[in-house]
Amino acid sequence: LADQMVLNNDFAPTLLDLAGAPPAPTMQGRSIKPLLAGETPSWRDSFLYEYFLEQWLPRVPTMVGVRTTQWKYITYPELPGSPTELFDLKADPHEMRNLSDDPTAAAKPDEMKSQLARLRLAEKVKPGHSVAITAGSRGIANIHLVIRAAVAHFKQLHQLSHIAPPAG
C-alpha cells in the first residue's frame, strides 16, 4: 500500500467510487481506490486544516494550518499577535519543539505561509476570512451526499435488474 496522505474527506468519494457512482461536484477529497489497488497516482503533498472557535468549547481557539509529509505550520489568527507554531515532524514527531522563531528554520515559516495561502485560495478562502462550514460539518455533509448518491445509484441498479431481457 502506498504511503500517502489520506484524509477523512477522502472517504465519501471513495465509497461512491467503490459503488460505481460519481462524487458530487461540491464534494471535497478524492477516491483512494487507486491507492488501494496499488496504483501510484499523483497525490497531495500537503493539506489545509481549519478549526473555528465554537461557543460550546471556548478554550480551543480558531486555528488554520498546513501539513506536509515533514512539516506542520499552525496559525492562531484570532489570538493577540497571531501566534504561530512550526514543527519538523521527522525530527520531532511528538511536536515538542516549536521552530517558528528558531533561526535554524528561518526560511520555513515563510514557505509554509505561502503554501497555506495557496491552499486557502484553492479552497476559495480569503486571508482573514473563514469558511462557513467547519471540517466536522463538512464531513457530515459529505456523508449525507454519499448516502443520497448511493441510495439513488442502488435504486437505479435495482430498477435495471427488474427489466426483462429482450425476447429473442
Secondary structure as GFF3:
##gff-version 3
##sequence-region A 1 168
A	DSSP	three_ten_helix	8	10	.	.	.	ID=ss1
A	DSSP	alpha_helix	11	19	.	.	.	ID=ss2
A	DSSP	alpha_helix	33	36	.	.	.	ID=ss3
A	DSSP	beta_strand	46	51	.	.	.	ID=ss4
A	DSSP	beta_strand	63	68	.	.	.	ID=ss5
A	DSSP	beta_strand	71	75	.	.	.	ID=ss6
A	DSSP	beta_strand	84	88	.	.	.	ID=ss7
A	DSSP	three_ten_helix	103	105	.	.	.	ID=ss8
A	DSSP	alpha_helix	108	122	.	.	.	ID=ss9
A	DSSP	alpha_helix	135	161	.	.	.	ID=ss10
###
